Amino acid sequence: MEVRTTTDLTSQIYTDARMIRRTVFIEEQGVVPAHEFDGSDDNAVHFVAYVDDKPAATARGTLEDDRVHIQRVATLKPYRGQGVAKAVIQALIADPQFTRATEFYLGAQETAIGFYEKLGFKVISEPFMEAGIRHRMMALKI
């Protein structure tokens, strides 16, 4: 497995990230395309995990002062439960572009809270709805 990063919206890595997000969020979860592709991709660093050179999971991170907002974490069905998303999150947290960050935070779907807790994230909010799905804000202090 290899995790690759890009900020280039014309790159194959970004194209692969969009494909994963379209499959998971739009096709599987019914998220509206305009919500999923919200115009914020150009300000983010995009991460894609490849298994046998095939795109498997993705996330994006955006530096906001000394915090990084993690979003759009998604894994294609054949790769779930194999540690691929964990590798993406770990690569994102360790990325040199985010070395000044003191906190990483995200809006986790409630079904994924246990996954993020295993990575050290803590729930910091009450439940809220986003794109028709229950979420909780979570944070990891560095």
BABAMI-266737 format. One line per 5 residues: number of its first residue (from 1); their letters; for each residue x, y, z of N, C-alpha, C. Coordinates in steps of 0.001 Angstrom, whole numbers, plus 500000, padded with zeros to 6 digits. Each point is the difference from the previous one (the first is absolute). Example, Ala and Ser with C-alpha at 12.3 -4.5 7.8 and 13.67 -1.06 7.14 Angstrom:
! residues 2
1 = as = 513190:494310:507800:499110:501190:500000:500900:501200:500000 ~ 499650:501050:499280:500820:501190:500060:499230:501090:500730
***
This chain:
! residues 142
1 = mevrt = 500848:498822:500000:499152:501178:500000:500893:501241:500000 ~ 499559:501003:499249:500721:501267:499919:498991:501142:500085 ~ 500318:501036:500781:499150:501188:500076:500699:501119:499241 ~ 499281:500571:499038:500532:501105:499189:499199:501260:500293 ~ 500660:501150:499838:499341:501276:500277:500107:500937:498806
6 = ttdlt = 499060:500944:499955:500049:501023:498959:499202:501227:500415 ~ 500373:501119:499429:499186:501210:500044:499614:500399:498574 ~ 500419:499195:499037:499768:500263:498576:498667:499389:499571 ~ 499028:500847:499712:498667:499512:499636:499934:499438:498585 ~ 501128:499993:499286:500044:499365:498679:500734:498662:500054
11 = sqiyt = 500441:499585:501187:500796:498776:500144:499133:498744:500019 ~ 500637:498872:499722:499312:498715:500081:499611:499688:501443 ~ 500815:500422:500953:499679:499759:501412:498673:500670:500350 ~ 499846:501248:499596:498744:500711:500285:498828:499355:499260 ~ 500218:499585:498764:498947:499305:499247:499577:498735:500733
16 = darmi = 500969:499266:500545:499694:498785:500763:499239:500336:501283 ~ 500387:501087:500668:499286:500421:501217:498541:500305:499679 ~ 499757:500719:498925:498621:500330:499597:499196:498740:499683 ~ 500623:499030:499347:499305:498754:499671:499576:499274:501274 ~ 500907:499921:500973:499677:499333:501263:498866:500738:500702
21 = rrtvf = 500090:501303:500082:498962:500799:500661:498659:499870:499291 ~ 500010:500028:498678:498755:499852:499240:499362:498640:500301 ~ 500818:498949:499996:499492:498651:500245:499414:499871:501403 ~ 500756:500433:501007:499583:499808:501392:498901:500975:500411 ~ 500233:501276:499811:499058:500990:500529:498768:500196:499119
26 = ieeqg = 500181:500109:498705:498861:500286:499121:499225:498732:499667 ~ 500706:498968:499511:499311:498779:499577:499521:499154:501177 ~ 500846:499771:501010:499621:499139:501123:499139:500718:501035 ~ 500371:501233:500354:499335:500682:501110:498971:501030:499553 ~ 499913:500271:498722:498977:500911:499496:500253:501475:500258
31 = vvpah = 501252:500377:500228:500336:501413:500197:499837:500732:498665 ~ 499479:501200:500060:499805:500818:498803:501374:500410:499450 ~ 500236:499849:498691:501307:500345:499431:500475:501414:500342 ~ 499106:500971:500016:500396:501381:500307:500511:500134:501435 ~ 499523:499149:500898:500499:500024:501380:501367:499318:500066
36 = efdgs = 500125:498886:499311:501260:499252:500036:501134:500799:499363 ~ 499754:500556:498850:501020:500777:499296:499677:501474:500220 ~ 500431:500479:501171:499548:501269:500567:500850:501215:499650 ~ 500954:499842:499112:500852:501121:499633:501186:500210:500920 ~ 500178:499137:500986:501109:500154:500955:501214:499138:499662
41 = ddnav = 499912:499211:498953:501111:499113:499661:501277:500753:499645 ~ 499869:501194:499428:501191:500736:499581:500818:500538:501170 ~ 499450:500005:501204:500723:500458:501191:500548:498847:500833 ~ 499844:498774:499530:500323:498822:500809:501168:499203:499427 ~ 500570:499178:500874:500952:498973:499589:499200:498708:499921
46 = hfvay = 500099:499299:498881:499225:498780:499763:500909:498785:500157 ~ 499494:498999:500701:500733:498773:500288:499236:498830:499398 ~ 500710:499109:499312:499380:498790:499465:500904:498819:500321 ~ 499408:498950:500576:500719:498753:500240:499777:499087:498809 ~ 501086:499398:499545:499951:499061:498883:500403:498622:500507
51 = vddkp = 499218:499002:499637:500301:498610:500313:500233:499314:498662 ~ 501176:499432:499822:500371:499412:498708:499783:501006:498870 ~ 500361:501242:500263:499914:501112:499048:498571:500359:499591 ~ 499016:499540:500779:498598:500354:499748:499517:500921:501117 ~ 499277:501091:499660:499500:500904:501038:499027:499289:500928
56 = aatar = 500188:500198:501320:499201:499271:500983:499314:500897:501026 ~ 500670:501067:500430:499441:500881:501036:500539:501405:499810 ~ 499279:500968:500549:500402:501394:499845:499606:500832:501210 ~ 500603:501170:500102:499629:501040:500971:500606:501298:499503 ~ 499460:501110:500505:500637:501284:499718:500240:500712:501321
61 = gtled = 501044:500813:500028:500320:500786:501179:500219:501447:499615 ~ 499469:500903:500811:500141:501430:499755:500568:500665:501244 ~ 501136:500685:499834:500623:500703:501118:499254:501296:500268 ~ 499584:500175:501251:499290:501205:500446:500739:500522:501223 ~ 500910:500939:499794:500887:500498:501056:500812:498832:500551
66 = drvhi = 499772:499602:501255:500765:498888:500572:499155:498732:500134 ~ 498904:499949:499266:499123:498817:500012:499863:499461:498576 ~ 499782:498699:499894:499741:499380:498701:498601:499403:500024 ~ 499207:500386:499015:498650:499464:499853:500082:498809:499050 ~ 499693:498817:500514:499984:498773:499201:498586:499796:499489
71 = qrvat = 499879:499735:498709:498687:499786:499398:500090:498931:498915 ~ 498829:499574:499568:499840:499126:498838:500801:498702:500122 ~ 499984:499420:501203:500654:498709:500228:499084:498914:499453 ~ 500503:499220:499062:499170:498976:499355:500863:498837:499544 ~ 499441:498796:500114:500671:498776:499560:499049:499214:499114
76 = lkpyr = 500503:499537:498869:499184:499161:499117:499709:498665:500680 ~ 498823:499444:499740:499539:498775:500680:501025:498869:500040 ~ 500652:499648:498891:500910:498849:500060:501181:500166:500959 ~ 500268:501230:500430:501171:500271:500838:499655:500321:501450 ~ 498738:499978:500343:499592:500339:501368:500448:498918:500988
81 = gqgva = 500344:500446:501207:500410:499072:501046:501411:499472:499847 ~ 500789:500615:499127:501362:499527:499744:501072:501003:500430 ~ 499598:501050:500706:500969:500983:500474:500388:501054:498982 ~ 499284:500056:498881:500354:500949:498942:499668:501433:500419 ~ 498816:500228:500535:499637:501347:500460:500891:500425:501163
86 = kaviq = 500354:499073:500856:500915:500305:501104:501324:500517:499446 ~ 500516:499360:498954:501254:500436:499383:499870:501401:499411 ~ 498842:500302:499411:499773:501335:499437:500015:501049:501110 ~ 499280:499741:501091:499939:500964:501104:501382:500180:500625 ~ 500719:498913:500185:501339:500103:500582:500938:500787:499086
91 = aliad = 499895:499784:498692:500822:500755:499047:499640:501477:500032 ~ 498725:500298:500103:499547:501390:500055:500564:500689:501247 ~ 499888:499348:501142:500485:500587:501254:501515:500213:499962 ~ 500719:499103:499337:501462:500083:499935:500512:500859:498846 ~ 499125:500496:499150:500432:500724:498804:500779:501270:500366
96 = pqftr = 501138:500229:499360:500812:501184:500298:499263:501335:499821 ~ 499001:500041:499150:499248:501242:499800:499194:500386:501238 ~ 499815:499045:500917:499198:500246:501190:500822:499985:501286 ~ 501317:500190:499909:500857:499877:501189:499684:501024:501080 ~ 499477:501165:499635:499709:501010:501031:498646:499787:500680
101 = atefy = 499255:499017:499556:498672:499752:500574:500109:499487:501431 ~ 499114:500512:500852:499921:499524:501381:498738:499176:500226 ~ 499111:500000:498988:498756:499249:500111:499520:499603:498608 ~ 499465:498798:499922:499320:499509:498802:498553:499765:500402 ~ 499061:500467:499188:498596:499817:500359:499185:499605:498777
106 = lgaqe = 498849:499386:500267:499146:499514:498917:498579:499815:500487 ~ 499083:499955:499060:498616:499640:500264:499827:498540:499621 ~ 499943:499129:500980:499931:498557:499750:498559:499529:499900 ~ 499727:499185:498997:498708:499326:499976:499939:499137:501258 ~ 498836:499948:500631:499903:499281:501277:500444:498547:499890
111 = taigf = 499802:499382:498850:500424:498610:499823:501518:499853:499978 ~ 500739:501095:499850:501463:499944:499916:500695:500490:501270 ~ 499245:500355:501022:500608:500555:501216:501016:499032:500610 ~ 499678:498729:500086:500925:499014:500565:501314:499935:499238 ~ 499927:500100:498691:501202:500012:499160:500911:501158:500398
116 = yeklg = 499434:501193:500104:500801:501181:500338:500491:499962:501448 ~ 499200:499450:500911:500447:499879:501391:501247:499127:500088 ~ 500073:498946:499201:501185:499133:499998:501242:500747:499529 ~ 499798:501080:499247:501116:500817:499523:500313:501159:500950 ~ 499284:500062:501128:500269:501010:501010:499081:501212:499989
121 = fkvis = 499039:500048:499091:499061:501121:499946:498982:499883:501132 ~ 499538:501149:500479:498988:500068:501057:498779:500744:499477 ~ 498812:499555:500395:498753:500681:499635:499955:501331:500738 ~ 499679:501083:499272:499965:501332:500618:498681:500733:499738 ~ 498989:499291:499491:498725:500682:499740:498831:499052:500185
126 = epfme = 498848:500604:500053:498751:499248:499953:499771:499575:498547 ~ 499116:499029:499769:499707:499592:498623:499406:501152:499187 ~ 500321:500002:498725:499413:500959:499065:499829:499309:498651 ~ 499140:500561:499177:499739:499436:498675:500798:500765:498949 ~ 500617:499255:499106:500675:500582:498846:499759:499069:498823
131 = agirh = 499503:500543:498912:499683:499222:498800:499046:498849:500324 ~ 499118:500218:500986:499026:498985:500372:500559:498859:500832 ~ 501221:500156:500521:500673:498946:500760:500411:500569:501361 ~ 499761:499208:501087:500382:500447:501353:501520:499987:500150 ~ 500514:501099:500536:501429:500185:500213:500261:500475:501427
136 = rmmal = 501252:499896:500415:500506:500617:501235:501369:500589:499658 ~ 500281:501168:500533:501337:500569:499833:500956:499233:500905 ~ 501207:499760:499476:501039:499308:500753:501308:500758:499802 ~ 500898:499885:500973:501282:500694:499905:501120:499142:500572 ~ 501174:500215:499453:501228:499372:500476:500990:501123:500263
141 = ki = 500383:500163:501263:500996:501014:500376:501387:499388:499856 ~ 500903:500769:499449:501374:499522:499783:500916:500605:501056
***
